[in-house]
Amino acid sequence: MKDLFDLLARAMIATISLFEAFTSVWFMHRTKETMLEYGLSWNPDLLIYSTSLALAVGGIFLLIGYRPAFAVTLLLLYWVPVTFIVYSFWDDPRHIRNVQAIHFMKNIAFIGGMIHVLVYGTGKYSVRRFFGVTKLPKEKW
């Protein structure tokens, strides 16, 4: 049962990351505007495409359980800075502070889930385990 929950958790994390990658590129104009609002003006096209690639690769690798440490590292390189830049509720006006704090805590929990995968691995249902279990017979000389 634990392995099924590991797979389900990885699928949820991957879904959010893949959705973020897709929508960042699909709604590129709006993404650029949002980046400018938060002071990210250095080469927005490069930032959008590189982060979308990192989110897509990290999400796919995490979903299939291939190189989970690499996948989580890619995802954390995006989610940690974005969480602190976008949801800096401590600087927000009083009337939206609570909503921004909830979004911030949601992302912190999401980051915690990724760290959990980093520490405890992907479980039984992963491509990595499939390659680790498949062994070729030794040749006899």
Beta strands, then each sheet from edge to edge (+ up, - down):
end
